Amino acid sequence: MLTYDLEGRGQSALYEYLYRCIREDVLAGRLAAGEKMPSKRSLARHLQVGVVTVENAYAQLVAEGYLYAREKRGYYVNRIEPRLPVPPAPPRREAPPPEQSWLLDLKSGGGGTEGFPFSVWARLLRGVLSDGGADLMRATPHNGAPELRRAIAGHLYRFRGLSVSPEQIVVGAGSEYLYNMAVQLLGQDRVYGVEDPGYPKAAKIYRLNGARCRAVPIDGRGLPPEALAHSDVQVMHLSPSHQFPTGAVLPIARRQALLRWAREGEGRYLIEDDYDSEFRFAGRPIPSLQSIDTAGRVLYMNTFSRSLAPSLRLSYMVLPEALLETFRRRLGFYACPSPAIEQYALARFLSQGYFEQHINRMRGFYRNRRDQVISAIQQSPLAGRCRIWGQEGGLHFLLRLETERSDWDLAQAAEAQGLRLAFLSDYAQRTGQPHVLVVRYPGVDPETLPLALERLAALLGER
């Protein structure tokens, strides 16, 4: 007869403890396959517990497959694989070192929360919660909350000259999510082109989706249309208004040529990544490629991660009207991944004018930060040993250094001095232009910058 010390069950219910004891015997092989179990009444008498306790334990063991029941004959042990011995625990590893605090960090680009309007956002969230009620708990449409899509359409018309309907807009949880959507929409069997040098995540995501990817070299004016004419690329991902990381602005003649290339080939499309178009400091905003597309060959993407906060994870894509039915058929089963409350709050933030106020304020903040960084460079030992360009728009500029050291060698030496550098060559899939720093200035601390520049200047001439 099975005997268990039920006094050692602790806070567990009797039936649960009995269930665990029997299960352990089955797993350890102490109860063999096919062995008949004691009847409920006899085991209850032996253990001095209620029949219901044994009945509940047996029922759980049957439900999980450890026992099986035969009508009017009782319970039997099922055949299961013996439990494998527990492997020895690996040797304890030392805790990873704490994240390094850099004197100068050009890779992170800053926290992304500079000037975030916390009080306004909190008030809008409270209003959404107060007004929304049970509607907030319902699933939003697959392409995003209608209120947010209407607000984005209005924003695009006022600030980017785009006349689109809310039905063309798809809301997503970050640009990476939309890259996945785009390749699933247009097809994994197509050849996708990415700018070289360029934003590295796009190529990684397209390849992970099974698509072939081509690195298309760019020059000082962005993507040369003739580079596509002599390639097998069918879908080209580009940032025409402020290319990352070169900062190049695609001139109108090249834009027209690219649209002609897309229009004249079957199944050709352009994916326009307009990631930081809000932050241009000289002249008027550059018109988007989608705004002059008359053939419906441009998929426009933008994000609020840089203009508001990275953790917001709200981006959007504008589809050509001709692709709407294909999108609904292929991808309409997806649930919208962005929280409804944040979508409704952002809709109010846009429609009530807070976003425009925030962008105007942040343009001034970033312009001042950029000027501080450039002034510090010009007054540092680097002056006369470097050249700055691409500072008119976006949240980074380029800094060419006069040095014979390789980018890799200089980066390694700089890390030992607390300097985390980002080079143009880091973003190139082929051999990139050497000795050019990508300066993401929002995250630069003006207080520590002079010392960082002194250390960098001292490294330029070392071997």
C-alpha positions in Angstrom: 0.0 0.0 0.0 1.3 3.5 -0.8 2.4 5.4 2.2 3.2 9.1 2.3 3.9 11.5 5.2 1.1 14.0 4.7 2.3 16.0 7.7 5.0 17.5 5.5 2.7 19.1 3.0 3.2 22.6 4.4 0.5 25.0 3.1 -0.5 22.7 0.2 -4.0 21.2 0.1 -4.1 17.5 1.0 -5.2 16.4 -2.4 -2.5 18.5 -4.1 0.2 17.1 -1.9 -1.0 13.5 -2.5 -1.1 14.1 -6.3 2.5 15.4 -6.2 3.7 12.3 -4.2 2.1 9.8 -6.6 3.3 11.8 -9.7 6.9 11.7 -8.3 6.7 7.9 -7.8 5.5 7.5 -11.4 8.2 9.7 -12.9 10.9 7.9 -10.8 9.7 4.5 -11.9 8.7 3.4 -8.4 5.2 2.8 -9.8 5.6 0.7 -13.0 3.6 1.1 -16.2 0.4 -1.0 -16.0 0.5 -1.3 -12.3 -2.9 -1.2 -10.6 -3.4 1.6 -8.1 -5.1 1.1 -4.7 -8.8 1.8 -4.7 -9.9 5.3 -3.6 -11.5 3.9 -0.4 -8.6 1.6 0.6 -6.0 4.3 0.1 -8.1 6.9 2.0 -8.4 4.4 4.9 -4.7 3.7 4.8 -3.7 7.4 4.8 -6.5 8.4 7.1 -7.9 11.0 4.8 -11.2 11.6 3.1 -12.2 9.7 0.0 -12.7 13.0 -1.8 -9.0 13.8 -1.2 -7.9 10.7 -3.0 -10.5 11.1 -5.7 -9.3 14.6 -6.5 -5.7 13.5 -6.6 -6.5 10.6 -8.9 -8.6 12.9 -11.2 -5.7 15.3 -11.6 -3.2 12.5 -12.4 -5.6 11.1 -15.0 -6.1 14.6 -16.5 -2.3 14.9 -16.9 -1.8 11.4 -18.2 0.0 9.8 -15.4 -2.9 7.4 -14.6 -5.7 6.0 -16.7 -9.0 4.6 -15.5 -10.9 1.4 -16.5 -14.6 1.3 -15.8 -15.4 -0.8 -12.7 -11.8 -2.0 -12.6 -9.9 1.0 -11.1 -6.9 3.1 -11.9 -3.6 2.0 -13.6 -0.2 3.6 -14.2 0.3 4.9 -17.7 3.4 4.2 -19.7 5.6 7.4 -19.8 9.2 8.0 -20.6 11.5 7.8 -17.6 12.7 11.2 -16.2 16.1 12.1 -17.4 18.7 12.8 -14.8 19.1 16.5 -14.0 22.4 17.7 -15.6 24.9 19.2 -13.3 24.5 23.0 -12.8 27.0 25.0 -14.9 29.7 26.8 -12.9 28.5 30.1 -11.6 29.5 33.0 -13.9 30.5 36.3 -12.5 27.9 39.0 -12.8 28.3 41.1 -15.9 30.1 44.4 -15.4 27.8 47.4 -15.0 27.0 49.3 -18.1 29.9 51.7 -18.9 29.4 55.4 -18.4 30.9 57.1 -21.4 32.5 60.6 -21.4 31.4 60.9 -25.0 28.9 58.5 -26.6 28.2 59.0 -30.4 26.4 55.7 -30.9 23.4 56.0 -28.7 22.1 59.3 -30.0 20.8 60.3 -26.6 18.0 59.2 -24.4 15.3 60.5 -26.8 13.3 62.1 -24.1 14.8 65.6 -24.2 12.0 68.0 -23.7 9.2 65.4 -23.6 6.0 67.1 -22.5 5.2 64.9 -19.5 2.5 67.0 -18.0 0.6 67.4 -21.3 0.9 63.7 -22.0 -0.3 62.7 -18.5 -3.3 65.1 -18.9 -4.2 63.6 -22.2 -3.9 60.0 -20.9 -6.2 60.9 -18.0 -8.7 62.4 -20.4 -8.6 59.3 -22.6 -9.1 57.0 -19.6 -12.0 59.2 -18.3 -13.8 59.5 -21.7 -13.0 56.2 -23.2 -14.6 53.8 -20.7 -15.2 50.3 -22.0 -14.3 51.3 -25.5 -10.6 51.3 -24.5 -10.8 47.6 -23.7 -11.9 46.6 -27.2 -9.4 45.7 -29.9 -8.6 48.5 -32.3 -8.7 47.8 -36.1 -5.8 45.9 -37.6 -4.4 49.2 -39.1 -4.8 51.3 -35.9 -7.4 53.4 -34.1 -9.4 55.5 -36.6 -8.9 58.7 -34.4 -5.2 58.3 -34.7 -5.2 57.6 -38.4 -7.3 60.7 -39.0 -5.0 62.8 -36.9 -1.9 61.5 -38.8 -3.6 62.2 -42.1 -4.2 65.8 -41.0 -0.6 66.2 -39.7 0.8 64.9 -43.0 -1.3 67.3 -45.0 -0.2 70.3 -42.9 3.5 69.5 -42.5 4.5 67.2 -45.3 2.2 68.2 -48.1 0.7 64.7 -48.3 -3.0 64.3 -49.2 -3.8 60.8 -48.0 -6.9 59.2 -46.5 -6.9 57.6 -43.1 -7.6 54.2 -44.8 -4.1 54.4 -46.4 -2.4 54.6 -43.0 -1.2 51.6 -41.0 -0.1 52.2 -37.4 2.6 49.9 -36.1 4.8 49.4 -33.0 8.0 51.0 -34.3 9.6 51.2 -37.7 11.1 47.6 -37.5 7.5 46.2 -37.3 6.6 48.2 -40.4 9.6 46.9 -42.3 8.3 43.4 -41.6 4.9 44.3 -42.8 6.2 45.9 -46.0 8.2 42.8 -47.0 5.2 40.5 -46.2 3.0 42.8 -48.3 5.2 43.3 -51.3 6.6 39.7 -51.3 9.5 37.8 -49.9 10.5 36.7 -53.4 11.5 40.2 -54.5 14.9 41.8 -54.4 15.2 44.6 -51.9 17.7 47.4 -52.2 19.1 49.3 -49.3 21.4 52.4 -49.3 25.1 51.8 -48.6 26.1 53.2 -46.2 22.7 53.2 -44.6 20.5 52.2 -41.6 21.5 48.6 -40.9 18.3 47.3 -39.4 16.3 47.5 -42.7 18.6 45.0 -44.5 18.7 42.7 -41.5 14.9 42.5 -41.3 14.4 42.0 -45.0 16.9 39.1 -44.9 15.3 37.6 -41.9 12.0 37.5 -43.8 13.7 35.5 -46.5 14.1 38.3 -49.1 17.2 38.9 -51.1 18.9 42.2 -50.3 21.3 44.3 -52.4 23.5 47.1 -51.0 23.3 50.0 -53.5 26.2 52.6 -53.1 25.2 56.2 -52.7 27.2 59.4 -53.3 27.1 62.9 -51.9 23.7 63.6 -53.4 22.1 60.4 -52.2 21.0 57.4 -54.4 22.0 57.6 -58.1 19.1 56.3 -60.2 21.5 54.7 -62.7 22.6 52.4 -59.9 19.1 50.8 -59.9 18.9 50.7 -63.7 21.8 48.3 -63.8 20.7 46.1 -60.9 18.0 43.4 -60.2 16.5 45.5 -57.4 12.7 45.6 -57.4 12.0 47.4 -54.1 14.3 50.2 -52.9 14.4 51.4 -49.3 15.7 54.9 -49.1 15.7 58.1 -47.0 15.5 60.9 -49.6 15.0 63.9 -47.3 17.9 63.2 -44.9 19.9 60.1 -45.7 21.3 58.3 -42.7 24.2 58.5 -42.0 25.6 60.7 -44.8 22.9 63.4 -44.4 22.5 63.7 -48.2 19.3 65.3 -49.6 18.1 63.7 -52.8 17.7 66.4 -55.5 14.5 66.7 -57.5 16.0 65.4 -60.7 17.0 62.1 -59.0 13.6 61.9 -57.3 11.9 62.1 -60.6 14.2 59.5 -62.1 13.6 57.1 -59.3 9.8 57.5 -59.6 10.2 56.9 -63.3 12.2 53.7 -62.6 9.5 52.5 -60.3 6.7 53.3 -62.7 8.3 51.6 -65.7 9.0 48.3 -64.1 6.4 45.6 -63.1 6.1 45.3 -59.3 8.7 48.0 -58.5 8.3 50.1 -55.4 10.1 52.7 -53.3 10.0 52.6 -49.5 10.5 56.1 -48.3 11.8 56.3 -44.7 11.2 59.8 -43.5 12.6 59.2 -40.0 13.6 62.7 -38.9 12.0 65.1 -41.4 10.7 67.3 -38.5 14.2 68.5 -37.7 15.4 70.6 -40.5 17.1 73.9 -39.5 17.8 75.6 -42.8 15.1 76.5 -45.4 11.7 74.9 -45.8 11.1 71.2 -45.2 12.1 69.0 -48.1 8.9 67.7 -49.9 8.5 64.0 -49.5 8.9 61.5 -52.4 5.4 60.3 -51.9 4.0 63.8 -52.4 5.1 63.8 -56.1 4.3 60.1 -56.8 1.5 59.9 -59.3 1.7 56.2 -60.0 1.2 54.8 -56.5 4.7 53.3 -56.2 5.8 54.8 -52.9 5.3 53.4 -49.4 5.9 56.3 -46.9 7.1 55.5 -43.4 7.6 57.7 -40.4 7.9 57.4 -36.6 7.2 59.2 -33.4 10.1 57.5 -31.6 12.6 60.3 -32.3 10.3 63.2 -32.2 8.6 62.2 -28.9 10.2 59.2 -27.1 11.7 55.8 -28.2 9.6 53.9 -25.7 6.4 55.2 -27.3 6.9 52.7 -30.2 4.4 54.3 -32.5 5.1 54.5 -36.2 3.0 54.5 -39.3 3.1 53.6 -43.0 1.1 55.2 -45.8 0.2 52.7 -48.5 -0.6 53.5 -52.1 -4.4 53.1 -52.7 -3.7 50.3 -55.2 -2.2 48.2 -52.4 -5.0 48.6 -49.9 -7.0 45.5 -51.0 -3.8 43.4 -51.1 -2.9 44.6 -47.6 -6.4 43.7 -46.3 -6.3 40.3 -47.9 -2.8 39.3 -46.9 -2.2 41.1 -43.6 -5.7 42.1 -42.4 -5.7 39.2 -39.8 -2.9 40.9 -37.8 -3.9 42.6 -34.6 -2.7 46.1 -34.2 0.3 45.8 -31.8 0.2 49.3 -30.3 -1.8 49.9 -27.1 -5.1 51.6 -27.7 -4.7 54.1 -24.8 -1.5 55.5 -26.3 -3.0 55.6 -29.8 -5.9 57.7 -28.5 -3.6 60.0 -26.5 -1.4 60.6 -29.5 -4.4 61.3 -31.6 -5.3 64.1 -29.2 -1.7 65.3 -29.0 -1.7 65.7 -32.8 -5.2 67.1 -33.4 -5.0 69.6 -30.5 -1.8 71.2 -31.7 0.5 69.9 -29.0 2.8 68.1 -31.4 3.4 71.2 -33.5 4.2 73.1 -30.3 6.6 70.4 -29.2 8.4 70.2 -32.5 8.8 74.0 -32.6 10.3 73.9 -29.1 12.5 71.0 -29.9 13.9 72.5 -33.1 15.1 75.4 -31.0 16.5 73.0 -28.3 18.3 70.8 -30.9 19.6 73.8 -32.9 21.1 75.2 -29.7 22.6 71.8 -28.8 24.1 71.4 -32.3 25.6 74.9 -32.1 27.1 74.1 -28.7 28.7 71.0 -30.0 30.1 72.7 -33.1 31.4 75.6 -31.1 33.2 73.2 -28.7 34.8 71.4 -31.6 36.0 74.7 -33.2 37.5 75.8 -29.9 39.1 72.4 -29.1 42.5 71.0 -30.1 40.6 69.4 -33.0 40.2 72.8 -34.7 42.1 72.8 -38.0 42.3 69.0 -37.9 38.7 68.3 -38.9 35.9 69.4 -41.2 32.2 69.5 -40.4 29.4 69.1 -42.8 25.7 68.0 -43.0 24.7 70.1 -40.0 21.7 71.8 -41.7 19.1 69.1 -41.0 18.4 66.1 -38.9 19.9 65.2 -35.6 23.4 64.3 -36.6 26.3 65.7 -38.7 29.5 64.4 -40.0 33.0 65.2 -38.8 36.0 64.3 -40.9 39.2 63.7 -38.9 42.8 64.2 -40.2 44.5 61.1 -39.0 46.4 58.1 -40.4 44.9 55.7 -37.9 42.3 53.3 -39.1 38.7 53.7 -37.9 38.9 50.4 -36.0 42.2 51.3 -34.3 41.0 54.7 -33.4 37.7 53.4 -32.0 39.5 50.8 -29.8 41.9 53.4 -28.5 39.1 55.9 -27.8 37.1 53.3 -25.8 40.0 53.1 -23.4 39.6 56.8 -22.9 35.9 56.6 -22.3 34.9 57.7 -25.8 32.4 55.6 -27.8 32.8 56.6 -31.5 30.6 55.9 -34.5 32.2 56.1 -37.9 30.6 56.4 -41.3 32.3 53.1 -42.2 30.4 51.3 -39.4 27.2 51.7 -41.5 28.7 50.6 -44.8 28.3 47.1 -46.2 31.2 47.6 -48.5 34.3 49.7 -47.8 33.2 53.0 -46.4 34.8 56.4 -46.4 37.3 56.3 -43.6 38.0 58.9 -40.8 34.5 60.3 -40.8 32.6 60.5 -37.5 28.8 60.4 -37.3 28.1 62.9 -34.5 24.6 62.3 -33.0 24.6 65.4 -30.9 21.3 65.2 -28.9 23.0 62.8 -26.4 26.2 64.8 -26.1 26.8 66.4 -22.7 28.2 70.0 -23.3 29.8 69.9 -19.8 32.1 66.9 -20.5 32.5 67.6 -24.3 35.7 69.8 -24.0 37.6 67.0 -22.1 36.4 64.4 -24.5 37.6 66.4 -27.5 41.0 66.9 -25.9 41.4 63.2 -25.5 40.2 62.5 -29.0 42.6 65.1 -30.5 45.5 63.5 -28.5 44.7 60.1 -30.1 44.7 61.3 -33.7 48.5 61.4 -34.0 49.3 58.2 -31.9 50.2 54.9 -33.4 
